[in-house]
Amino acid sequence: MTLRVLITNDDGISAPGLHSLARAAVARGLEVVVAAPFEEASGTSAAMRAVEEEGRVVVHDHPLPELATTPAFAVGGSPGFIALIAVHGAFGPPPQVLLSGINRGANAGRAVLHSGTVGAAFTAVANGCPAMAVSLDVLSAGEATAASGGAAVAEAARVRDVDRHWDTAARVALDLLPRLLTGQVASVLNVNAPDLPFGRLRGIRRGTLATFGQVQMTVAESGQGFVRTSLEQPGQAVQPGTDLALLAEGYASVTAIRALTEATDIDLSGLDPD
């Protein structure tokens, strides 16, 4: 039986990473359906947000380049919302696996908590569907300036997106798919690949979560009625063996993560009924 896969993202239906992942999945013989937000929805985590018209969530057919026969939909909703309605049959039979990405930029370290890419995957597994989040590390030294507020540099970086090595991240993700299907549904595989040709990739390694992300939000200024934030590089040494360290060394990183796990190391004694 052909594996049915739902592909979504948080960069929007027009993102080249989404298209690359869909093409690669179709080439592997998977039954692919694409459903992604109308526009960018980065940083939405697992938010349940939707745009409605007359009480109905807005969904439009949106054929993808080179994939005319693959069902694809632009949805007025956050990635997490799209994942939720997908596993309940909004786009045909529920998927057997959800792939979220390929995100423009690494989703690494504890910052994955805020990622719409990872949030969609968390939502899928919380509803019984195995899921993987896939990202491409694009934050070169030049784009670090863009992350700190250089709008012109950021725009120039986006122009180059069509030339990035999305196919490397797609190949890594699909090569890891058998491991996803044999693991526990409660876990998400979080995959990050460096922006390198596949032939220059040093390999795929299991990485631990770094204690910080590639960039961190800071409060640059606050006053009466406003707060201005900025994104900055952490300025901390990367810990060996973490997802960020592996990316810097030219490896793809994969980490199994869980969102909904009860903590047992907090003292809640004496609260049970007699």
C-alpha positions in Angstrom: 0.0 0.0 0.0 1.3 3.4 -0.9 2.1 5.7 2.0 -0.2 8.7 2.2 1.6 11.8 3.2 0.4 15.3 4.1 3.0 18.1 3.5 2.6 21.4 5.2 4.9 24.3 6.3 5.0 27.7 8.0 6.6 29.6 5.2 3.5 29.6 3.1 2.2 27.7 0.0 4.6 29.5 -2.4 7.8 28.6 -0.4 10.5 26.8 -2.5 11.2 24.5 0.4 7.7 23.2 0.4 7.7 22.6 -3.3 11.1 20.8 -3.1 9.9 18.4 -0.4 6.7 17.7 -2.3 8.6 16.9 -5.5 11.0 14.6 -3.7 8.2 12.8 -1.9 6.3 12.2 -5.2 9.5 11.0 -6.8 9.8 8.4 -4.0 6.4 7.1 -4.9 4.5 8.5 -2.0 0.8 9.6 -2.2 1.2 13.3 -1.5 -1.3 16.0 -0.5 -0.1 19.5 0.2 -1.9 21.9 2.5 -0.1 25.1 3.6 -0.9 28.6 4.8 -1.8 31.3 2.3 1.2 33.3 3.6 4.1 33.0 6.0 3.1 31.9 9.5 6.5 31.6 11.2 6.7 31.6 15.0 3.2 30.4 15.4 4.1 27.2 17.3 1.0 25.0 17.5 -1.4 27.9 17.4 -5.0 27.2 16.3 -5.7 30.1 14.1 -7.9 30.2 11.0 -9.5 32.7 8.6 -13.2 32.2 8.1 -15.7 33.4 5.6 -19.4 32.8 6.4 -18.4 30.3 9.1 -16.1 28.3 6.8 -12.3 28.1 6.8 -10.9 29.5 3.6 -9.3 26.8 1.4 -8.3 27.3 -2.3 -6.9 24.9 -4.8 -3.2 25.9 -5.4 -1.5 23.6 -8.0 2.3 23.5 -7.5 4.9 23.9 -10.2 5.8 20.6 -11.8 3.2 18.8 -9.6 0.0 19.4 -11.6 -1.6 16.1 -10.5 -0.7 16.5 -6.8 -3.6 17.9 -4.7 -2.4 21.1 -3.2 -4.4 23.6 -1.1 -3.7 27.1 0.2 -5.4 27.4 3.6 -6.4 30.4 5.7 -4.9 28.9 8.9 -1.8 28.3 10.9 0.3 25.2 10.4 -0.9 23.6 13.6 -4.5 24.2 12.6 -3.9 22.7 9.1 -2.3 19.6 10.7 -5.3 19.2 13.0 -7.9 19.4 10.3 -5.8 17.2 8.0 -5.7 14.3 10.4 -9.5 14.6 10.7 -10.0 14.2 7.0 -10.2 17.8 5.7 -8.1 17.0 2.6 -9.3 13.5 1.9 -8.4 10.3 3.8 -6.3 11.2 6.9 -2.6 11.0 6.2 -0.5 8.2 7.6 2.4 10.6 8.1 2.8 14.4 8.2 6.0 16.1 6.9 6.4 19.8 7.8 8.8 21.9 5.9 11.3 22.5 4.4 11.6 25.5 6.6 13.7 28.4 5.6 16.2 28.4 8.5 17.2 25.9 11.1 14.8 24.9 13.8 17.3 24.0 16.4 17.8 24.2 20.1 15.1 25.0 22.6 13.8 27.6 20.2 11.9 24.8 18.4 9.1 25.5 21.0 8.1 28.6 19.0 8.4 27.1 15.5 5.3 26.8 13.3 7.1 24.0 11.4 7.6 22.0 14.5 4.2 23.0 16.0 2.5 21.4 13.0 4.4 18.2 13.6 3.6 18.3 17.4 -0.1 18.7 16.6 -0.1 15.7 14.2 1.5 13.4 16.7 -0.8 14.6 19.5 -3.6 13.3 17.2 -2.0 10.0 16.4 -0.2 10.8 13.2 3.6 10.3 12.9 5.3 13.5 11.9 8.6 15.0 11.0 9.8 18.6 10.9 12.4 19.5 8.2 14.5 22.6 8.0 17.4 24.0 6.0 20.1 26.1 7.7 20.4 29.3 5.7 21.8 31.6 8.4 25.2 32.5 6.9 27.3 35.2 8.5 25.8 37.7 6.1 22.3 36.7 6.9 22.9 37.1 10.6 23.0 40.8 9.9 19.6 40.5 8.2 18.2 38.7 11.3 19.3 41.7 13.4 17.2 44.0 11.3 18.9 44.6 7.9 15.8 44.6 5.7 17.7 45.1 2.5 20.1 42.2 3.3 17.1 40.0 4.2 15.4 40.7 0.9 18.6 40.0 -1.0 18.9 36.7 0.9 15.4 35.7 -0.1 16.1 36.3 -3.7 18.7 33.6 -3.5 16.3 31.1 -2.1 15.7 29.4 -5.4 19.4 28.5 -5.5 19.5 26.9 -2.1 20.0 23.2 -1.6 16.5 22.3 -0.6 17.0 18.9 -2.3 19.6 18.0 0.3 17.2 18.5 3.2 14.4 16.7 1.3 16.7 13.7 0.6 17.8 13.5 4.3 14.2 13.7 5.5 12.9 10.9 3.1 15.9 8.7 4.0 14.9 9.0 7.6 11.2 8.3 7.0 11.5 4.5 7.8 12.9 5.4 11.2 9.9 7.7 11.8 7.5 5.0 11.0 9.1 2.4 13.3 9.3 4.9 16.3 6.7 5.9 18.8 4.0 8.1 17.4 4.4 10.4 20.5 7.8 11.6 19.2 8.5 14.1 16.4 11.7 13.7 14.3 13.2 17.2 14.0 15.6 17.3 11.1 18.0 20.1 10.1 20.3 20.1 7.1 23.1 22.5 6.2 22.7 24.4 2.9 25.2 22.2 1.0 25.0 19.9 -2.0 24.2 16.4 -0.9 27.6 15.2 -2.0 29.3 17.6 0.4 27.1 16.5 3.4 29.4 14.8 5.9 26.5 12.5 7.1 23.5 12.4 9.3 24.0 12.5 13.1 21.8 12.4 16.1 22.0 15.7 17.8 20.9 16.9 21.2 19.0 20.2 21.6 21.2 23.2 22.1 20.2 25.4 25.0 19.6 28.3 22.7 18.6 28.9 19.1 20.5 30.6 16.2 19.0 33.9 17.1 17.4 35.3 20.2 14.8 38.0 20.7 15.8 40.9 22.9 14.0 44.1 23.9 15.8 46.9 22.1 13.7 49.7 23.4 10.5 50.3 25.4 8.5 53.4 26.3 5.0 54.7 26.8 2.7 52.6 24.6 5.4 50.7 22.7 8.1 48.0 22.8 10.6 47.5 20.1 12.3 44.1 19.8 15.3 42.8 17.8 16.9 39.5 16.9 20.5 38.9 17.8 23.0 36.1 17.7 23.4 34.5 21.2 27.1 35.1 21.5 27.6 31.8 23.3 29.8 28.9 22.4 28.0 26.1 20.6 28.0 22.9 22.7 29.6 19.9 21.0 27.1 17.2 19.9 24.1 19.6 19.7 22.0 20.2 16.6 23.6 23.6 16.1 27.2 22.2 16.4 26.5 19.4 13.9 25.1 21.9 11.4 28.2 24.0 11.8 30.4 20.9 11.1 28.5 20.1 7.9 26.3 17.3 9.2 22.5 17.0 9.0 21.1 16.7 12.5 18.1 14.7 13.7 16.6 14.9 17.1 13.6 13.0 18.5 11.5 15.4 20.6 8.2 15.2 22.5 5.9 18.1 23.4 3.4 16.5 25.8 5.1 14.7 28.6 4.1 14.7 32.2 6.8 15.7 34.7 7.5 13.4 37.6 10.2 15.3 39.4 7.9 18.0 40.9 6.7 17.5 44.5 2.9 17.2 44.4 2.6 14.9 47.4 -0.2 15.3 49.8 -2.7 16.4 47.1 -4.3 13.0 46.5 -7.7 12.4 48.3 -7.6 10.3 51.5 
